[in-house]
Amino acid sequence: MLIKQNRKRLKVIHNKQNQQFEVLHYDHKGVLVYRIHEGQLVLMHTKVPEAIGGKGIAKALVLTALKFGEKQGLNFKIYCPYVKRFIEKNPDWRDI
């Protein structure tokens, strides 16, 4: 999935085998780890290396995960503090 951030498009890869969404940037990888359990998309952890921080990668990962969960008709369970803050700041996603 391509997400437009800061006038650049970030390619978010869905790595189903490792149950994570990924953005590769040079030699670094940002990830959002998830699990699917009992009809829920459980968002576990988001990590973006400092070397590639500030480029909108974490936001792109979260948006991709949320859109994926909606499309699959899954409920959400959120453990990741970054995802919780993202939802608090973005009213369009508070209903999840």
C-alpha positions as CSV (number, residue, x, y, z in Angstrom):
1,M,0.0,0.0,0.0
2,L,1.3,3.5,-0.8
3,I,0.7,6.2,1.8
4,K,1.5,9.8,0.9
5,Q,3.4,11.5,3.7
6,N,5.2,14.8,3.6
7,R,4.9,15.0,-0.2
8,K,6.6,11.6,-0.5
9,R,5.0,8.2,-1.0
10,L,6.0,5.6,1.5
11,K,5.5,2.0,0.4
12,V,4.1,-0.1,3.3
13,I,4.7,-3.8,2.9
14,H,2.3,-6.3,4.6
15,N,4.6,-9.1,5.8
16,K,1.9,-11.7,6.6
17,Q,4.4,-14.4,7.6
18,N,5.9,-12.2,10.3
19,Q,2.6,-10.5,11.1
20,Q,3.8,-7.0,10.6
21,F,3.6,-4.0,8.4
22,E,7.0,-2.7,7.2
23,V,8.5,0.4,5.6
24,L,12.1,-0.1,4.2
25,H,14.1,3.1,4.0
26,Y,17.7,2.6,2.9
27,D,19.2,0.0,5.3
28,H,16.6,0.6,8.0
29,K,13.1,-0.9,8.6
30,G,10.2,0.5,10.5
31,V,7.6,-2.0,11.6
32,L,4.2,-2.3,13.2
33,V,3.8,-5.8,14.7
34,Y,0.3,-7.2,15.0
35,R,-1.5,-10.5,15.7
36,I,-5.0,-11.6,14.7
37,H,-6.8,-13.3,17.6
38,E,-10.5,-14.1,18.0
39,G,-11.7,-11.7,15.4
40,Q,-9.4,-8.9,16.6
41,L,-6.5,-7.1,15.1
42,V,-4.2,-6.8,18.0
43,L,-1.7,-3.9,17.5
44,M,1.3,-4.9,19.5
45,H,4.3,-2.6,18.9
46,T,5.5,0.1,16.5
47,K,9.2,0.7,16.0
48,V,11.0,3.1,13.7
49,P,14.8,3.4,14.0
50,E,16.0,6.9,15.1
51,A,18.0,7.1,11.8
52,I,14.8,7.2,9.8
53,G,12.5,9.0,12.3
54,G,10.6,12.1,11.5
55,K,9.6,11.0,8.0
56,G,6.0,10.0,8.8
57,I,6.9,6.2,8.7
58,A,5.1,5.4,12.0
59,K,2.0,7.2,10.9
60,A,2.0,5.4,7.6
61,L,2.3,2.1,9.4
62,V,-0.6,2.8,11.7
63,L,-2.9,4.1,8.9
64,T,-2.1,1.0,6.9
65,A,-2.9,-1.3,9.9
66,L,-6.1,0.5,10.7
67,K,-7.3,0.4,7.1
68,F,-6.4,-3.3,6.9
69,G,-8.4,-4.1,10.0
70,E,-11.4,-2.2,8.8
71,K,-11.3,-3.9,5.4
72,Q,-11.1,-7.3,7.1
73,G,-14.0,-6.5,9.4
74,L,-11.9,-7.0,12.5
75,N,-12.2,-5.4,15.9
76,F,-9.2,-3.7,17.4
77,K,-7.2,-4.3,20.5
78,I,-4.4,-1.8,21.0
79,Y,-1.3,-2.4,23.2
80,C,1.0,-0.1,21.3
81,P,1.4,3.4,23.0
82,Y,2.1,5.1,19.6
83,V,-1.1,3.7,18.1
84,K,-3.1,4.8,21.2
85,R,-1.7,8.4,20.9
86,F,-2.4,8.4,17.1
87,I,-6.1,7.5,17.7
88,E,-6.5,10.1,20.4
89,K,-5.1,12.8,18.1
90,N,-7.2,11.7,15.1
91,P,-10.9,11.8,15.8
92,D,-11.8,9.9,12.6
93,W,-10.4,6.7,14.2
94,R,-11.8,7.1,17.8
95,D,-14.7,4.9,17.0
96,I,-12.6,1.8,16.6
